[in-house]
């Protein structure tokens, strides 16, 4: 875990994802009250083979990064290529 890096700059995030042949995607989820919220996802060519998530919709980088900022998230990455979206709050 100590080798993980947290990316907050838009350019760094976009470069990390595109260097790994990834694209941004957003899923719209509804809670039990019918309220809709956006869930950010990343799609990678290697991960899509054999299983596609029908709830994911491709989107532009500007829309994805705007939602990332709205939700106060950052991209945490490991040298192995693993990643997760984490709260940006503890970083500030």
N, CA, C and O of each residue as an XYZ file, in Angstrom:
368
protein
N       0.812     -1.196      0.000
C       0.000      0.000      0.000
C       0.859      1.265      0.000
O       0.411      2.305     -0.482
N       2.054      1.199      0.518
C       2.870      2.398      0.612
C       3.352      2.883     -0.748
O       3.769      4.034     -0.878
N       3.303      2.022     -1.767
C       3.748      2.407     -3.102
C       2.657      3.094     -3.917
O       2.896      3.465     -5.066
N       1.487      3.267     -3.358
C       0.395      3.911     -4.079
C       0.609      5.413     -4.149
O       1.156      6.029     -3.234
N       0.164      5.984     -5.259
C       0.224      7.434     -5.448
C      -1.191      7.936     -5.696
O      -1.992      7.256     -6.338
N      -1.492      9.099     -5.200
C      -2.805      9.701     -5.401
C      -2.680     10.834     -6.405
O      -1.918     11.781     -6.213
N      -3.448     10.714     -7.483
C      -3.439     11.708     -8.546
C      -4.664     12.605     -8.408
O      -5.794     12.125     -8.311
N      -4.423     13.916     -8.402
C      -5.531     14.863     -8.313
C      -5.583     15.787     -9.522
O      -6.652     16.292     -9.867
N      -4.450     16.016    -10.167
C      -4.414     16.900    -11.338
C      -5.061     16.198    -12.532
O      -4.766     15.039    -12.825
N      -5.934     16.913    -13.204
C      -6.674     16.339    -14.333
C      -5.747     15.746    -15.387
O      -5.975     14.635    -15.864
N      -4.711     16.480    -15.746
C      -3.787     16.017    -16.787
C      -3.096     14.724    -16.365
O      -2.933     13.820    -17.184
N      -2.688     14.622    -15.107
C      -2.034     13.406    -14.603
C      -2.979     12.212    -14.645
O      -2.582     11.112    -15.030
N      -4.223     12.430    -14.252
C      -5.218     11.355    -14.265
C      -5.467     10.892    -15.696
O      -5.439      9.693    -15.977
N      -5.708     11.830    -16.592
C      -5.993     11.483    -17.979
C      -4.794     10.759    -18.609
O      -4.978      9.772    -19.322
N      -3.593     11.230    -18.358
C      -2.402     10.574    -18.902
C      -2.245      9.158    -18.369
O      -1.923      8.250    -19.136
N      -2.464      8.947    -17.073
C      -2.316      7.624    -16.477
C      -3.305      6.648    -17.116
O      -2.944      5.517    -17.442
N      -4.538      7.084    -17.289
C      -5.572      6.207    -17.853
C      -5.310      5.928    -19.333
O      -5.357      4.774    -19.759
N      -5.038      6.956    -20.111
C      -4.844      6.747    -21.551
C      -3.564      5.973    -21.837
O      -3.508      5.242    -22.826
N      -2.541      6.108    -21.009
C      -1.326      5.305    -21.180
C      -1.610      3.813    -21.022
O      -0.855      2.981    -21.524
N      -2.679      3.478    -20.337
C      -3.076      2.089    -20.113
C      -4.278      1.695    -20.972
O      -4.963      0.712    -20.692
N      -4.516      2.471    -22.010
C      -5.601      2.231    -22.982
C      -6.973      2.231    -22.320
O      -7.830      1.405    -22.637
N      -7.165      3.157    -21.407
C      -8.436      3.284    -20.715
C      -9.241      4.465    -21.224
O      -8.704      5.387    -21.838
N     -10.529      4.420    -20.959
C     -11.441      5.499    -21.306
C     -12.378      5.758    -20.132
O     -12.643      4.858    -19.336
N     -12.880      6.989    -20.024
C     -13.797      7.311    -18.925
C     -15.212      6.819    -19.219
O     -15.633      6.737    -20.373
N     -15.925      6.497    -18.158
C     -17.316      6.078    -18.275
C     -18.052      6.500    -17.006
O     -17.450      6.668    -15.945
N     -19.351      6.664    -17.139
C     -20.196      7.033    -15.998
C     -21.396      6.107    -15.970
O     -21.994      5.823    -17.008
N     -21.747      5.642    -14.791
C     -22.970      4.872    -14.580
C     -23.932      5.732    -13.790
O     -23.522      6.431    -12.864
N     -25.186      5.691    -14.136
C     -26.210      6.397    -13.375
C     -26.904      5.381    -12.478
O     -27.446      4.385    -12.957
N     -26.884      5.637    -11.187
C     -27.499      4.747    -10.208
C     -28.641      5.469     -9.510
O     -28.587      6.683     -9.311
N     -29.661      4.730     -9.144
C     -30.790      5.293     -8.395
C     -30.843      4.650     -7.018
O     -30.662      3.440     -6.875
N     -31.095      5.475     -6.006
C     -31.270      4.930     -4.670
C     -32.724      4.513     -4.490
O     -33.517      4.623     -5.425
N     -33.071      4.052     -3.345
C     -34.433      3.536     -3.117
C     -35.497      4.622     -3.165
O     -36.685      4.312     -3.246
N     -35.093      5.897     -3.117
C     -36.027      7.007     -3.203
C     -36.154      7.543     -4.620
O     -36.891      8.499     -4.862
N     -35.437      6.929     -5.560
C     -35.499      7.336     -6.950
C     -34.539      8.439     -7.328
O     -34.536      8.902     -8.468
N     -33.725      8.861     -6.378
C     -32.739      9.903     -6.674
C     -31.585      9.292     -7.463
O     -31.103      8.204     -7.150
N     -31.156     10.016     -8.491
C     -30.090      9.522     -9.353
C     -28.758     10.134     -8.958
O     -28.682     11.313     -8.611
N     -27.702      9.317     -9.013
C     -26.357      9.816     -8.775
C     -25.425      9.178     -9.798
O     -25.704      8.107    -10.337
N     -24.336      9.847    -10.048
C     -23.363      9.360    -11.024
C     -22.269      8.574    -10.308
O     -21.768      8.993     -9.264
N     -21.906      7.432    -10.882
C     -20.788      6.644    -10.383
C     -19.727      6.633    -11.469
O     -19.977      6.186    -12.589
N     -18.555      7.121    -11.139
C     -17.466      7.188    -12.113
C     -16.795      5.829    -12.257
O     -16.597      5.107    -11.279
N     -16.451      5.497    -13.496
C     -15.766      4.242    -13.778
C     -14.721      4.494    -14.843
O     -14.759      5.503    -15.548
N     -13.797      3.575    -14.949
C     -12.811      3.588    -16.019
C     -12.913      2.259    -16.747
O     -13.051      1.203    -16.129
N     -12.844      2.327    -18.062
C     -12.913      1.106    -18.872
C     -11.549      0.892    -19.510
O     -10.980      1.804    -20.110
N     -11.035     -0.314    -19.374
C      -9.754     -0.670    -19.963
C      -9.961     -1.804    -20.949
O     -10.764     -2.705    -20.709
N      -9.243     -1.759    -22.049
C      -9.406     -2.748    -23.116
C      -9.254     -4.170    -22.587
O     -10.036     -5.048    -22.950
N      -8.273     -4.406    -21.746
C      -8.042     -5.759    -21.241
C      -9.164     -6.221    -20.313
O      -9.465     -7.413    -20.259
N      -9.781     -5.300    -19.587
C     -10.823     -5.652    -18.621
C     -12.165     -5.897    -19.300
O     -13.030     -6.557    -18.724
N     -12.355     -5.383    -20.502
C     -13.643     -5.501    -21.161
C     -13.834     -6.839    -21.862
O     -14.969     -7.230    -22.134
N     -12.764     -7.540    -22.159
C     -12.869     -8.776    -22.905
C     -13.705     -9.788    -22.130
O     -13.376    -10.161    -21.005
N     -14.784    -10.216    -22.752
C     -15.624    -11.236    -22.154
C     -16.679    -10.724    -21.203
O     -17.619    -11.456    -20.893
N     -16.566     -9.511    -20.732
C     -17.607     -9.000    -19.838
C     -17.762     -7.498    -20.015
O     -16.826     -6.722    -19.824
N     -18.937     -7.131    -20.375
C     -19.251     -5.715    -20.545
C     -20.306     -5.337    -19.526
O     -21.258     -6.084    -19.300
N     -20.142     -4.215    -18.929
C     -21.106     -3.707    -17.962
C     -22.082     -2.817    -18.717
O     -21.717     -1.728    -19.158
N     -23.311     -3.270    -18.867
C     -24.310     -2.532    -19.623
C     -24.722     -1.219    -18.989
O     -25.315     -0.369    -19.653
N     -24.416     -1.042    -17.715
C     -24.807      0.205    -17.051
C     -23.801      1.323    -17.291
O     -24.075      2.478    -16.964
N     -22.644      1.001    -17.856
C     -21.625      2.018    -18.106
C     -21.880      2.717    -19.426
O     -22.183      2.081    -20.436
N     -21.755      4.021    -19.403
C     -21.873      4.813    -20.626
C     -20.566      5.564    -20.826
O     -20.095      6.245    -19.915
N     -19.976      5.444    -22.013
C     -18.768      6.231    -22.262
C     -19.097      7.711    -22.180
O     -20.220      8.117    -22.478
N     -18.135      8.508    -21.784
C     -18.348      9.953    -21.679
C     -17.052     10.668    -22.028
O     -16.002     10.042    -22.177
N     -17.136     11.968    -22.155
C     -15.950     12.768    -22.464
C     -15.101     12.916    -21.209
O     -15.583     12.760    -20.087
N     -13.837     13.218    -21.427
C     -12.958     13.480    -20.294
C     -13.428     14.693    -19.507
O     -13.357     14.694    -18.278
N     -13.903     15.715    -20.187
C     -14.329     16.923    -19.460
C     -15.510     16.621    -18.537
O     -15.556     17.124    -17.414
N     -16.459     15.810    -18.991
C     -17.607     15.441    -18.145
C     -17.156     14.568    -16.970
O     -17.609     14.759    -15.841
N     -16.270     13.619    -17.237
C     -15.799     12.703    -16.198
C     -15.014     13.466    -15.136
O     -15.212     13.264    -13.938
N     -14.123     14.343    -15.588
C     -13.303     15.102    -14.640
C     -14.131     16.124    -13.857
O     -13.831     16.401    -12.695
N     -15.160     16.681    -14.478
C     -16.047     17.598    -13.762
C     -16.787     16.855    -12.648
O     -16.950     17.378    -11.545
N     -17.232     15.633    -12.945
C     -17.915     14.828    -11.923
C     -16.934     14.401    -10.830
O     -17.308     14.339     -9.659
N     -15.704     14.111    -11.192
C     -14.669     13.770    -10.220
C     -14.486     14.921     -9.227
O     -14.406     14.702     -8.018
N     -14.422     16.140     -9.749
C     -14.293     17.317     -8.886
C     -15.545     17.534     -8.048
O     -15.454     17.861     -6.865
N     -16.706     17.355     -8.653
C     -17.963     17.564     -7.928
C     -18.074     16.623     -6.735
O     -18.574     17.003     -5.676
N     -17.601     15.384     -6.917
C     -17.660     14.392     -5.841
C     -16.421     14.429     -4.936
O     -16.313     13.630     -4.005
N     -15.492     15.348     -5.204
C     -14.261     15.502     -4.413
C     -13.484     14.188     -4.339
O     -13.112     13.726     -3.261
N     -13.248     13.594     -5.523
C     -12.527     12.329     -5.605
C     -11.153     12.526     -6.235
O     -10.894     13.526     -6.906
N     -10.288     11.557     -6.005
C      -8.959     11.502     -6.610
C      -8.742     10.063     -7.075
O      -9.451      9.152     -6.649
N      -7.767      9.870     -7.942
C      -7.436      8.530     -8.442
C      -6.182      8.056     -7.733
O      -5.121      8.671     -7.841
N      -6.318      6.945     -7.001
C      -5.166      6.367     -6.320
C      -4.673      5.197     -7.156
O      -5.445      4.295     -7.482
N      -3.390      5.206     -7.504
C      -2.829      4.199     -8.401
C      -1.659      3.488     -7.743
O      -0.962      4.046     -6.895
N      -1.459      2.228     -8.159
C      -0.340      1.419     -7.672
C       0.542      1.044     -8.857
O       0.070      1.031     -9.994
N       1.809      0.741     -8.614
C       2.704      0.338     -9.695
C       2.214     -0.894    -10.457
O       2.592     -1.098    -11.611
N       1.383     -1.708     -9.827
C       0.850     -2.908    -10.479
C      -0.221     -2.580    -11.514
O      -0.618     -3.449    -12.290
N      -0.692     -1.334    -11.532
C      -1.758     -0.942    -12.441
C      -3.114     -0.919    -11.768
O      -4.100     -0.499    -12.374
N      -3.179     -1.365    -10.526
C      -4.434     -1.306     -9.777
C      -4.751      0.150     -9.472
O      -3.855      0.987     -9.356
N      -6.031      0.433     -9.346
C      -6.444      1.802     -9.063
C      -7.746      1.791     -8.285
O      -8.460      0.789     -8.261
N      -8.044      2.907     -7.655
C      -9.348      3.100     -7.030
C      -9.610      4.603     -6.915
O      -8.683      5.409     -6.834
N     -10.864      4.947     -6.910
C     -11.266      6.323     -6.681
C     -11.423      6.515     -5.185
O     -12.138      5.760     -4.526
N     -10.755      7.524     -4.651
C     -10.762      7.759     -3.206
C     -11.189      9.197     -2.940
O     -11.110     10.059     -3.815
N     -11.634      9.430     -1.733
C     -12.041     10.775     -1.340
C     -10.835     11.689     -1.321
O      -9.763     11.314     -0.845
N     -11.015     12.885     -1.837
C      -9.960     13.888     -1.855
C      -9.917     14.661     -0.533
O      -8.937     15.358     -0.274
N     -10.925     14.560      0.289
C     -11.051     15.336      1.515
C      -9.838     15.194      2.435
O      -9.314     16.212      2.888
N      -9.361     13.963      2.737
C      -8.209     13.858      3.652
C      -6.938     14.484      3.086
O      -6.011     14.762      3.847
N      -6.864     14.714      1.788
C      -5.667     15.277      1.167
C      -5.559     16.766      1.377
O      -4.463     17.323      1.329
N      -6.694     17.427      1.611
C      -6.692     18.893      1.740
C      -6.307     19.336      3.120
O      -6.258     20.535      3.392
